[in-house]
Amino acid sequence: EKRGYIFLNSTARQREALRRVMAVFIDILCQLNLSLEDNPDRRFFYLIDEWAALPAMSAMTKLIHEGRSKGAALFLLFQNVAQAMTTYGESTAQSIVDAASTYVIFRAND
């Protein structure tokens, strides 16, 4: 298997215009990851800063819950749980947070 990296970035001025494009691209990658055979030795790392500020992504939500057997490892960075609840709804956001195996909190008021 080939190794590679994909970086999606934007300037502050471009961010609003590219939010939906980035979300679609990430969701397609998640769909592709979910379509693979199970392989506990394979790794796909997703590091997504300001994740909750992106539009809701259904394939990513599924990958969060089912992706470990496919080799997916997700690092979702966001400001607070309320932001995730605004994007995904209270129950889905809580389900996503509960699915995390590790939390790193630098500063939180909630």
C-alpha positions in Angstrom: 0.0 0.0 0.0 1.2 3.5 -0.8 1.6 6.1 1.9 0.7 9.7 1.5 -0.7 12.8 3.0 -3.5 15.2 2.2 -3.6 18.7 3.7 -6.6 20.9 3.3 -5.9 24.4 4.5 -7.3 27.9 4.0 -6.6 31.5 5.0 -9.0 33.3 7.2 -10.5 35.1 4.2 -11.1 31.8 2.3 -12.4 29.8 5.2 -16.1 30.6 5.0 -16.2 30.0 1.2 -14.3 26.7 1.5 -16.1 25.2 4.5 -18.6 23.2 2.5 -16.1 22.1 -0.1 -13.7 20.8 2.6 -16.6 19.0 4.4 -17.6 17.2 1.2 -14.0 16.2 0.5 -13.6 14.9 4.0 -16.9 13.0 3.9 -15.9 11.4 0.6 -12.6 10.2 2.2 -14.6 8.8 5.1 -16.9 7.0 2.7 -13.9 5.5 0.9 -12.4 4.4 4.3 -15.7 2.8 5.3 -15.9 0.8 2.0 -12.5 -0.9 2.7 -12.2 -4.4 4.1 -11.5 -4.6 7.8 -7.8 -4.5 8.6 -6.6 -3.7 12.1 -3.0 -3.2 10.9 -3.9 -0.3 8.4 -4.0 3.3 9.6 -5.7 6.3 8.2 -5.3 9.4 10.4 -7.7 12.2 10.2 -6.6 15.4 12.1 -9.4 18.0 11.7 -9.0 21.3 13.4 -12.2 23.3 14.0 -14.2 20.2 13.2 -17.4 21.4 14.7 -17.3 24.6 12.6 -17.6 22.5 9.4 -21.0 21.4 8.2 -22.3 18.0 9.5 -20.7 15.1 7.8 -22.8 11.8 7.9 -20.0 9.5 6.7 -17.6 10.9 9.2 -20.2 10.4 12.0 -20.4 6.7 10.9 -16.6 6.4 10.6 -16.2 7.7 14.2 -18.3 4.8 15.4 -17.3 2.0 12.9 -13.9 3.1 11.6 -11.6 1.4 14.0 -11.8 -2.0 12.2 -11.1 -0.1 8.9 -7.9 1.5 10.4 -9.4 4.9 11.0 -8.0 7.1 13.8 -9.7 10.5 14.2 -8.4 13.5 16.0 -11.2 16.0 16.1 -10.3 19.5 17.5 -13.1 21.9 18.5 -13.8 24.7 20.8 -16.5 23.2 23.0 -19.3 20.6 23.1 -22.0 23.2 22.5 -20.5 24.0 19.1 -20.7 20.3 18.2 -24.3 20.2 19.4 -25.2 23.2 17.2 -23.7 21.4 14.1 -24.8 17.8 14.8 -27.7 18.1 17.2 -27.5 17.2 20.9 -27.8 13.5 20.7 -25.4 12.9 17.8 -22.8 15.3 19.2 -23.0 13.5 22.6 -22.7 10.2 20.8 -19.6 11.4 19.0 -18.0 12.7 22.2 -18.8 9.5 24.0 -17.1 7.4 21.2 -13.8 9.1 21.8 -11.3 7.0 23.6 -9.0 9.9 24.6 -9.7 13.5 25.5 -7.2 16.3 25.6 -8.6 19.4 27.1 -6.5 22.6 27.2 -9.1 24.9 28.6 -12.8 24.3 28.9 -15.7 26.1 30.7 -18.3 23.4 29.9 
